[in-house]
Amino acid sequence: MFLASSSLRDRAMFLVAFAGAFRRSELAAIRAVDLAFAEDGLRGFLPASKSDQEREGTVVAIPSGEHPDICPVRALRRWLLAAPSDGFVFRAIRADGMVCEADLHPDSIGRIVKKRSKEAGLSAGPRERLSAHGFRAGFITEAYRAGARDAAIMGHSRHRDLKTMHGYVQ
């Protein structure tokens, strides 16, 4: 086990969640052995997801960010240097700072988002909520605003149904 800061893990987790348009279950299932870093970013193999009922797996590409403070690839590298593992990337951290080997449960990711939102003084309006799902919806919304085509967004977010994907746009 390693000692590491939960802020390092959470920064990497949040940036990767957004950049990859990941569901909580997909984020929790990412394994270090399934990641390939390159100069332009990283590629991660997801062995299964909600939209992959055949369990063929898919590759998710995450480009390096222009700004070092919000680059998902750099944040993930920092986290993996602090808490290396051949297993799950995002793992529980005990109160004493020890990083566990077991993966985070998808529900834990939601609790971490709520905790960090509260610490940052963020609050949601009456018709809004702060949740891990917001990373996925946020990516899709921003991609739409940037002029990305439906097919490109669906390819990255792993949606199979256009109507469902459009439901994410806010």
Rosetta silent file (secondary structure, phi, psi, omega in degrees, C-alpha in Angstrom):
SEQUENCE: MFLASSSLRDRAMFLVAFAGAFRRSELAAIRAVDLAFAEDGLRGFLPASKSDQEREGTVVAIPSGEHPDICPVRALRRWLLAAPSDGFVFRAIRADGMVCEADLHPDSIGRIVKKRSKEAGLSAGPRERLSAHGFRAGFITEAYRAGARDAAIMGHSRHRDLKTMHGYVQ
SCORE:     score description
SCORE:     0.000 S_00000001
   1 L     0.000  154.616 -178.602    0.000    0.000    0.000 S_00000001
   2 E  -121.612  153.905  171.226    1.029    3.577   -0.609 S_00000001
   3 E   -91.046  131.754  179.298    0.389    6.861    1.172 S_00000001
   4 L  -155.732  160.202 -179.384   -1.295    9.386   -1.087 S_00000001
   5 L   -86.515  134.294  176.723   -3.511   12.420   -1.033 S_00000001
   6 H   -66.786  -24.984  178.600   -7.176   12.033   -1.884 S_00000001
   7 H   -66.893  -34.723  176.806   -7.008   15.436   -3.582 S_00000001
   8 H   -65.195  -46.035  178.443   -4.521   14.014   -6.103 S_00000001
   9 H   -63.233  -46.545 -174.837   -6.832   11.066   -6.794 S_00000001
  10 H   -66.357  -38.769  176.805   -9.959   13.212   -6.962 S_00000001
  11 H   -61.073  -49.071  179.629   -8.413   15.738   -9.375 S_00000001
  12 H   -61.855  -44.448 -177.980   -7.342   12.928  -11.700 S_00000001
  13 H   -62.147  -45.765 -177.891  -10.675   11.156  -11.346 S_00000001
  14 H   -66.906  -43.579 -179.230  -12.747   14.261  -12.075 S_00000001
  15 H   -67.245  -40.673  177.905  -10.660   15.355  -15.062 S_00000001
  16 H   -67.879  -40.135  179.549  -10.606   11.852  -16.556 S_00000001
  17 H   -58.773  -45.247  179.585  -14.350   11.432  -15.926 S_00000001
  18 H   -67.404  -53.778 -174.207  -15.096   14.617  -17.880 S_00000001
  19 H   -62.243  -31.421 -179.917  -12.586   14.085  -20.702 S_00000001
  20 H   -96.064   -1.390 -176.492  -13.682   10.490  -21.246 S_00000001
  21 L    50.078   45.535 -174.848  -17.416   11.125  -20.746 S_00000001
  22 L   -81.260  145.277  165.630  -17.323    8.166  -18.376 S_00000001
  23 L   -76.969  159.286  178.488  -20.186    6.642  -16.457 S_00000001
  24 H   -56.697  -43.177 -177.707  -19.426    6.022  -12.757 S_00000001
  25 H   -64.639  -36.861  178.260  -19.210    2.275  -13.372 S_00000001
  26 H   -68.642  -43.138  179.517  -16.750    2.748  -16.233 S_00000001
  27 H   -60.599  -44.626 -179.644  -14.579    5.103  -14.198 S_00000001
  28 H   -65.698  -26.670 -175.134  -14.452    2.674  -11.292 S_00000001
  29 H   -89.077   -4.736 -178.455  -13.469   -0.183  -13.619 S_00000001
  30 L   -64.015  129.216  178.807  -10.433    1.499  -15.205 S_00000001
  31 E  -114.936  143.668 -177.687   -7.327   -0.592  -14.649 S_00000001
  32 H   -59.229  -36.076 -179.042   -3.757    0.648  -15.008 S_00000001
  33 H   -67.564  -14.848 -179.799   -2.828   -2.282  -17.262 S_00000001
  34 H   -96.747    7.695 -179.393   -5.484   -1.104  -19.734 S_00000001
  35 E  -104.697  139.986  174.779   -3.955    2.375  -20.150 S_00000001
  36 E  -129.951  111.770  178.997   -1.491    3.387  -22.859 S_00000001
  37 E   -85.642  143.116  177.282    0.100    6.825  -22.518 S_00000001
  38 E  -139.845  174.742 -179.805    1.374    8.643  -25.595 S_00000001
  39 L   -60.791  -37.128 -175.306    2.660   12.138  -26.382 S_00000001
  40 L   -91.243   -0.212  179.949   -0.766   13.328  -27.484 S_00000001
  41 E   151.364 -142.421  178.072   -2.734   11.774  -24.625 S_00000001
  42 E  -146.533  159.120  174.551   -3.795    8.347  -23.530 S_00000001
  43 E  -126.728  133.462  179.825   -5.933    5.479  -24.617 S_00000001
  44 E  -123.196  135.705  177.982   -7.791    3.315  -22.194 S_00000001
  45 E   -93.231  124.488  174.107   -9.438   -0.005  -22.890 S_00000001
  46 E  -100.740  114.275 -178.132  -12.832   -0.506  -21.261 S_00000001
  47 L   -67.898  -22.978 -179.819  -13.580   -4.223  -21.144 S_00000001
  48 L  -160.083  154.071  173.926  -17.313   -3.585  -20.679 S_00000001
  49 L  -156.704  171.551 -178.700  -19.839   -0.797  -20.374 S_00000001
  50 L   -56.397  -39.059 -178.450  -23.584   -0.256  -20.284 S_00000001
  51 L   -87.673    4.516 -179.612  -23.719    0.271  -24.054 S_00000001
  52 L  -118.182   68.906 -176.650  -21.487   -2.774  -24.717 S_00000001
  53 L   -65.662  -24.174  179.113  -23.821   -5.638  -23.876 S_00000001
  54 L   -79.690   -8.943 -178.990  -21.709   -8.052  -25.959 S_00000001
  55 L    56.925   44.333  176.128  -18.719   -7.239  -23.748 S_00000001
  56 L   -82.057  -24.468 -177.313  -16.426   -6.691  -26.713 S_00000001
  57 L    86.066  161.796  179.616  -14.740   -3.761  -25.020 S_00000001
  58 E  -151.423  156.446  177.785  -13.870   -0.387  -26.464 S_00000001
  59 E  -102.954  131.728  177.010  -10.975    2.037  -26.516 S_00000001
  60 E  -111.907  123.143  179.004  -11.494    5.550  -25.147 S_00000001
  61 E   -97.257  133.722  177.326   -9.014    8.205  -26.271 S_00000001
  62 E  -125.197  114.783 -179.772   -8.313   11.163  -24.002 S_00000001
  63 E   -75.177  155.091  173.235   -6.185   13.947  -25.462 S_00000001
  64 L   -66.821  143.733  178.136   -3.658   15.877  -23.426 S_00000001
  65 L   -84.565  155.066  179.176   -4.969   19.232  -22.255 S_00000001
  66 L   -73.157  -34.298 -177.288   -3.398   22.531  -23.247 S_00000001
  67 L   -99.532  120.867 -175.528   -3.359   23.887  -19.693 S_00000001
  68 H   -55.971  -33.288 -176.552   -1.228   21.814  -17.273 S_00000001
  69 H   -70.300  -23.311 -178.188   -3.506   22.441  -14.263 S_00000001
  70 H  -123.140   22.517  178.038   -6.528   20.875  -15.931 S_00000001
  71 L   -81.302  118.150 -179.273   -4.898   18.274  -18.168 S_00000001
  72 H   -64.258  -33.295 -178.196   -6.488   14.880  -17.439 S_00000001
  73 H   -68.842  -45.870  178.432   -3.448   13.003  -18.720 S_00000001
  74 H   -64.558  -41.970  179.401   -0.996   14.882  -16.475 S_00000001
  75 H   -62.658  -40.893  179.628   -3.305   14.564  -13.472 S_00000001
  76 H   -67.617  -40.154  176.662   -3.634   10.828  -14.047 S_00000001
  77 H   -60.663  -43.658  179.292    0.139   10.417  -14.388 S_00000001
  78 H   -61.534  -42.894  179.653    0.643   12.299  -11.082 S_00000001
  79 H   -63.788  -44.576 -178.624   -1.888   10.065   -9.356 S_00000001
  80 H   -69.276  -26.883  173.921   -0.312    6.866  -10.722 S_00000001
  81 H   -71.056  -37.296 -179.743    3.153    8.036   -9.649 S_00000001
  82 H   -74.911  -33.492 -176.163    1.860    8.645   -6.117 S_00000001
  83 L  -138.951   70.178 -176.865   -0.105    5.386   -5.940 S_00000001
  84 L   -63.551  149.674  179.501    1.146    2.938   -8.577 S_00000001
  85 L  -163.734  146.296  169.912   -0.897   -0.149   -9.320 S_00000001
  86 L   -90.754  -10.727 -177.829   -1.339   -2.791  -11.988 S_00000001
  87 L   -94.620 -136.026 -176.570   -4.916   -3.083  -10.804 S_00000001
  88 E   -66.630  140.502 -178.610   -7.637   -0.499  -10.447 S_00000001
  89 L   -76.211  -50.308 -175.896   -6.621    3.111  -11.012 S_00000001
  90 L  -100.125  110.290 -173.280   -9.117    4.808   -8.712 S_00000001
  91 E  -124.024  162.257  178.310   -9.028    3.189   -5.286 S_00000001
  92 E   -66.690  150.812  175.418  -10.228    3.939   -1.813 S_00000001
  93 E  -124.902  123.695 -179.932   -7.976    5.901    0.520 S_00000001
  94 L   -70.469  166.651 -179.435   -8.169    5.243    4.239 S_00000001
  95 L   -58.637  -29.501  179.893   -8.306    8.067    6.790 S_00000001
  96 L   -84.330    3.951  177.406   -4.577    7.579    7.481 S_00000001
  97 L    91.649   -0.463  179.226   -3.770    8.184    3.785 S_00000001
  98 E   -76.787  131.374  179.834   -3.111    4.577    2.855 S_00000001
  99 E   -88.203  125.593 -179.622   -4.321    3.694   -0.649 S_00000001
 100 E   -80.361  164.649  177.851   -6.229    0.413   -0.777 S_00000001
 101 E   -87.144  -25.106 -177.550   -5.932   -2.084   -3.625 S_00000001
 102 E   -71.164  150.973  177.965   -9.672   -2.521   -4.136 S_00000001
 103 E   -70.808  159.244  172.310  -11.502   -0.388   -6.679 S_00000001
 104 L   -74.062  139.462  173.159  -13.833    2.404   -5.665 S_00000001
 105 L   -72.823  143.145  179.051  -17.477    1.422   -5.804 S_00000001
 106 H   -52.338  -35.359  178.022  -19.363    3.580   -8.351 S_00000001
 107 H   -65.017  -30.845  178.185  -21.537    4.931   -5.514 S_00000001
 108 H   -64.614  -34.719  179.406  -18.386    6.136   -3.736 S_00000001
 109 H   -62.199  -42.618  176.766  -17.559    8.296   -6.730 S_00000001
 110 H   -61.359  -40.539  178.779  -20.894   10.081   -6.326 S_00000001
 111 H   -66.307  -36.865  178.557  -20.215   10.647   -2.627 S_00000001
 112 H   -65.475  -41.644  177.925  -16.770   12.060   -3.416 S_00000001
 113 H   -59.871  -46.563  179.711  -18.311   14.505   -5.915 S_00000001
 114 H   -62.485  -42.829  179.879  -20.837   15.672   -3.305 S_00000001
 115 H   -62.995  -48.134 -178.858  -18.123   16.036   -0.647 S_00000001
 116 H   -66.916  -34.238  177.115  -15.791   18.008   -2.929 S_00000001
 117 H   -63.777  -43.848  179.466  -18.676   20.191   -4.153 S_00000001
 118 H   -63.597  -44.558  179.022  -19.568   21.070   -0.591 S_00000001
 119 H   -60.646  -33.012 -179.456  -15.923   21.834    0.256 S_00000001
 120 L   -84.446   -3.408  179.538  -15.758   24.150   -2.762 S_00000001
 121 L    77.977   19.855  179.445  -18.927   25.931   -1.692 S_00000001
 122 L   -85.136  143.392  174.164  -20.881   24.783   -4.739 S_00000001
 123 L  -140.515  153.452 -179.453  -24.609   24.317   -4.543 S_00000001
 124 L  -102.018  149.471  176.834  -27.205   23.277   -7.072 S_00000001
 125 L   -71.744  177.544 -175.728  -30.407   25.094   -7.841 S_00000001
 126 L   -62.566  -26.582 -179.473  -33.837   23.575   -7.189 S_00000001
 127 L  -108.444   17.664 -178.281  -33.954   21.869  -10.593 S_00000001
 128 L  -125.985  170.334  172.960  -30.279   20.860  -10.639 S_00000001
 129 L  -153.160  152.834  175.598  -28.025   18.447   -8.834 S_00000001
 130 L  -101.534  117.831 -177.611  -24.333   17.921   -8.338 S_00000001
 131 L  -153.164  169.011  177.308  -23.412   14.350   -9.193 S_00000001
 132 L   -63.384  -27.421  178.206  -20.852   12.203  -10.969 S_00000001
 133 H   -61.982  -24.051 -179.591  -23.277   12.055  -13.894 S_00000001
 134 H   -63.054  -27.431  178.223  -22.526   15.749  -14.426 S_00000001
 135 H   -65.315  -45.186  179.996  -19.084   14.955  -15.861 S_00000001
 136 H   -65.526  -49.443  179.363  -20.662   12.924  -18.669 S_00000001
 137 H   -63.608  -38.533  179.282  -23.443   15.445  -19.279 S_00000001
 138 H   -64.030  -42.585  178.032  -20.940   18.294  -19.087 S_00000001
 139 H   -60.773  -48.329 -177.260  -18.681   16.747  -21.701 S_00000001
 140 H   -62.787  -43.264  178.705  -21.572   16.178  -24.090 S_00000001
 141 H   -61.599  -46.672 -178.757  -22.931   19.691  -23.551 S_00000001
 142 H   -67.602  -36.893  177.526  -19.526   21.315  -24.101 S_00000001
 143 H   -63.417  -40.376  177.456  -18.815   19.190  -27.178 S_00000001
 144 H   -62.973  -46.117  179.566  -22.140   20.313  -28.612 S_00000001
 145 H   -62.166  -31.615 -179.691  -21.381   23.957  -27.847 S_00000001
 146 L   -81.079   -1.935  176.417  -18.006   23.588  -29.558 S_00000001
 147 L    91.806   11.911  178.368  -19.750   22.401  -32.721 S_00000001
 148 L   -65.361  146.425  179.739  -18.921   18.694  -32.583 S_00000001
 149 L   -79.610  153.754 -179.011  -21.129   16.486  -34.725 S_00000001
 150 H   -51.909  -46.807 -176.906  -23.563   14.006  -33.217 S_00000001
 151 H   -61.541  -39.369  179.675  -21.646   10.995  -34.541 S_00000001
 152 H   -67.670  -42.470  179.193  -18.363   12.192  -33.026 S_00000001
 153 H   -64.233  -46.769 -179.654  -19.960   12.865  -29.640 S_00000001
 154 H   -62.741  -36.716  177.938  -21.747    9.520  -29.649 S_00000001
 155 H   -62.834  -40.281 -178.579  -18.525    7.742  -30.616 S_00000001
 156 H   -77.795  -38.927 -177.008  -16.699    9.266  -27.672 S_00000001
 157 H   -85.597   -6.537  177.807  -19.509    8.972  -25.121 S_00000001
 158 L    66.985   29.127  174.965  -20.368    5.453  -26.275 S_00000001
 159 L   -82.306  145.054  176.342  -24.047    6.278  -26.815 S_00000001
 160 L  -106.379  -17.259 -175.033  -25.969    4.114  -29.255 S_00000001
 161 L  -119.309  124.061 -177.918  -29.142    6.179  -29.384 S_00000001
 162 H   -61.904  -42.395 -179.121  -29.196    9.763  -30.663 S_00000001
 163 H   -62.054  -41.576  178.111  -32.279   10.712  -28.653 S_00000001
 164 H   -63.117  -45.011  179.739  -30.657    9.500  -25.427 S_00000001
 165 H   -62.812  -41.416  179.305  -27.474   11.425  -26.179 S_00000001
 166 H   -62.519  -27.714  178.092  -29.458   14.586  -26.942 S_00000001
 167 L   -64.897  -16.991  179.838  -31.060   14.247  -23.499 S_00000001
 168 L   -84.355  -19.445 -175.865  -27.645   15.009  -21.979 S_00000001
 169 L   -74.207  125.137 -178.170  -27.322   18.396  -23.672 S_00000001
 170 L  -115.416    0.000    0.000  -28.089   21.207  -21.248 S_00000001
